[in-house]
Amino acid sequence: MWRPFLQPYHLIIIQDGDPYKVIKVLDGFKYELYNKNNVDRVLGPKARCISFMGSVCRCFGFLVSKKKYIFTIDDNCFVAKDPSRKEINALAEHIQNLLTPSTSLFFNTLYDPYGDGADFVRGYPFSLREGVSTAISHGLWLNIPDYDAPTQLVKPRERNTR
């Protein structure tokens, strides 16, 4: 399901689990594949800082990437759909977020002030309207929110639908 969105890009795949298990990457992708053995070889004694007991192993991808933008997903992520059931190109949306300035110190309460035809609300300082460079665009999970464990325990039925 991710093929049409990821195929144009270079992939860095971090294989967690058994480093001797051979995984098959579908034809048509440009990629590099790393596993725990590669991390051990590249980092030597410092390899212990990259845990393969959770999602931390993806940090190695950040280390070896030479690209301007990095998009990270887990193997259990799926392509979200809008209310009309059309697939959402999250990668394109994140790149657009990164190319759009962010507001600093103040939050525009009505809408994205950098969107086409938009403007800033009354009282927003003129000196801050150029914005600052956006460094991170963080997506959210659909269905079960990505809460810490204590919050998940007190909100077991909460769901994210957008």
N, C-alpha and C positions, 0 to 999 in steps of 0.2 A: 504493500500500500504506500510505502514511502518512495518507491522508485521514481515517479515523475518529479518529485520535489528534490531528491538527493542526487540523482544521476548526473546532473551537470557539474557536480562538485567533487573535489578530492576528499576521500574519506580516510579517517584514521580510526581504525577499529581496535578497541582494547578488549581482548578476550579474557573474561574472568573465568574462574574454575580451573579445571584440569588443563595445564599447558600442553599436554601431549595429545589431547583430543584435537582432531583436525576439523576445523569448521569450514564450510563451503560458503563463499561469497558469490552471489549471483553474477553471471556474466554482464558486462557492460558498465561496470563501476571501476573508477580509478581509486585505488586504496592502498594503504599500508596496514598490515596486521601485526599487532603486538600482543604478547602474553607475559605471564610472570617471569618466564625465563629471559625474555628480552629486557624486562625492567631490571632484573638482577644483573644482567651483563652490562647494561648501560650505566646503572647507578652504583654498582658495586656495594660497598657497605652501607651506603645511604638508601638502598632499595627498601629498607624496612619502613621508610616513611610513606610508601605507597602500599596501602592495605588492599588485599584482594578479598576481604570479608564483607564488602559492601560497595557502594558506588565510588569510593575514594580512588579506585584504580583508574577512573577516567581522567584523573589529574595528570597521569602520565601523557595522555593525549595533548593536554595543554602545553606540557613541557616540550614535546617533540614537534609540535605544529609550527610552521613558518608562515601561516596564513594570517590575514588581517582580521577575519571574522571566524569565530569558532562557535559551532552549534552542537550541543551535546544532547543526546537522547539515550534512554535505556532500552534494553531489548523488549520490554513490555509496554512501550509507548505506542499509541496508535494515532492515526491521522484523525483529528477532530473534524466534526461537520457542523456547519451553520444550521439555523433552524429550518432551512429549505433542504437540508441533507446534502448540500454541496460540500465537498472536501475543502478544508481550509489549508492553505499553504503557509504553515506556521513559520517556515524558514524565511519566506519572502517578507512576512510581517515583522519578524525580528530584525531583518536587515533594514527595513524601512524605519523601524524604531531607532536603530543605531545611527541612521543618517539624519534623523530629526533631532534638533536641539531639545534639551531638557530644561525645565524651569528650575531655577536654583533658589533656595530659601523660601520661596512662596509657592503655593499651589493654586492654579487657576481652577476655581470651583465649578465652572460651567462645562468646559469641553477642552479639547486639545487646542491651545492657542496657536499652534503651528500648522494646523490643518488648513486646507484650502478655504478661503473666505472667512476664516475665524479671526478673532482679535482677542485682546486681553480685557478682562473685566475692570471696572472702575476701581482705582486704588492700587492696581498692580504697578510697582515702581518702573518708570521708564528706563532707568539704568540697568534693569535686569531683563528687559524684553528680548535681547539678542539670545539669551539662554546660554547654556554651557554644552560642551560635547557630551553625548550620551555614551557611557562606557559599557553598560550591561543592560540587556533586555531579557528579563526573566519571565518565562511562561509559567502558567499554573496548570495543575492537574485538573482534569474533568472527573466528575463523580466524587471520589474520596479526596478531600483536601490534603495537601502535603503538610500536615501539622506535626509538631513534636509529639512525643508519646503522651505526656500529661494532658495536653489539649485534646488529643484524639479520645482519651478516656472519658473526658467530661462532655464531649460532643460526638458520641458514637453514631448518631443518625444524620449528622450534617452532610450535605452533598453540595458540590460545586457544579453548576450547570452552565457556566459561561467561561 
